[in-house]
Amino acid sequence: MKDKNPNESDTIIGHSVSVEGDFLGEGNVLIEGKLKGNIKTTHNLKVGKDAEIEANISAENAIISGYVKGDIKVTNSLEVTKTARIEGNISCAILSIEPGSYFQGNCQMAKNSNKENL
């Protein structure tokens, strides 16, 4: 089995798609539409700038550019872009927040197992 390319998405929820329920995946996920429920992927999650999510999120890495209402748990790196709006708690090892983004909640930083980042 080849390694996952972080720039390729195995699952795409497009602009015109609205999903309700829990989502469990083992690949890279791109969400551009609406989702209510819970999201869990063992790889990367990207939330587009027009996406609307009401869910708890669990992923290895994530880039959030849209609206998320729910807790976000990322085992490695979380990037919050300037168009992101987050209402919920964040847990991650590496956090990047661009100016202009909105975040309301608590943040807990976990130790990263990658010692190069120390």
C-alpha positions in Angstrom: 0.0 0.0 0.0 1.4 3.4 -1.0 1.6 6.4 1.4 -1.2 8.9 1.2 -0.4 12.1 -0.6 -1.6 15.0 1.6 -2.7 16.9 -1.5 -5.0 14.2 -2.8 -8.4 13.6 -1.4 -9.9 10.2 -1.2 -13.4 11.6 -0.3 -14.9 14.9 -1.4 -18.1 16.4 -0.1 -18.8 19.1 -2.7 -20.4 22.5 -2.5 -23.8 21.3 -3.4 -23.8 18.3 -0.9 -25.3 18.3 2.5 -24.6 15.3 4.8 -26.2 14.4 8.1 -24.7 11.6 10.3 -21.3 10.3 11.4 -18.5 10.1 8.9 -15.6 7.6 9.4 -12.7 7.4 6.9 -9.2 6.2 6.5 -8.0 8.6 3.8 -7.8 12.3 3.1 -11.1 14.1 3.2 -12.1 17.4 1.6 -15.3 19.1 2.7 -16.7 22.0 0.7 -20.4 21.5 1.5 -22.5 21.1 4.7 -22.1 18.3 7.3 -23.8 17.6 10.6 -22.6 14.8 12.8 -19.1 13.6 13.6 -16.1 13.4 11.4 -13.2 11.0 12.0 -10.3 10.2 9.5 -7.0 8.6 10.2 -5.3 11.0 7.7 -5.8 14.6 6.6 -9.0 16.8 6.6 -9.4 20.0 4.6 -12.5 22.2 5.2 -13.1 24.6 2.4 -13.9 28.3 3.0 -17.6 27.9 2.1 -18.1 24.7 4.2 -20.4 24.6 7.1 -19.8 21.9 9.7 -21.6 21.1 12.9 -19.6 18.2 14.2 -16.8 17.0 16.4 -13.7 16.4 14.2 -10.9 13.9 14.6 -8.0 13.8 12.2 -4.2 13.4 11.9 -3.8 16.8 10.3 -6.4 19.5 9.4 -6.7 22.7 7.5 -9.8 24.7 8.4 -11.0 27.5 6.1 -14.7 27.4 6.7 -17.2 27.3 9.6 -16.9 24.6 12.3 -19.1 24.3 15.3 -17.8 21.5 17.4 -14.6 20.2 19.0 -11.5 19.6 16.9 -9.0 16.9 17.9 -5.9 16.7 15.6 -3.0 14.4 16.6 -0.4 16.4 14.6 -0.9 19.8 12.8 -3.9 22.1 12.7 -3.9 25.1 10.4 -6.6 27.7 10.8 -6.8 30.1 7.8 -8.0 33.7 7.8 -11.5 32.7 6.5 -12.1 30.1 9.2 -14.7 30.5 12.0 -14.4 28.0 14.8 -16.8 27.6 17.8 -15.4 24.8 19.9 -12.4 23.4 21.6 -9.1 22.6 19.9 -6.6 19.9 20.8 -3.5 19.5 18.7 0.3 19.2 18.7 1.1 22.0 16.2 -1.2 25.0 15.8 -1.1 27.8 13.1 -3.7 30.5 13.2 -3.8 33.2 10.5 -4.8 36.8 11.4 -8.4 37.4 10.5 -9.7 34.0 11.6 -12.3 33.6 14.4 -11.9 31.1 17.2 -14.1 30.8 20.3 -13.2 28.0 22.7 -10.3 26.5 24.5 -7.0 25.2 23.1 -4.9 22.4 24.5 -1.5 21.6 23.0 -0.2 18.1 23.2 3.4 17.1 22.9 4.4 16.2 19.4 6.2 12.9 19.0 8.3 14.5 16.3 11.4 15.8 18.2 12.5 17.9 15.3 9.9 20.5 16.2 11.3 21.0 19.7 
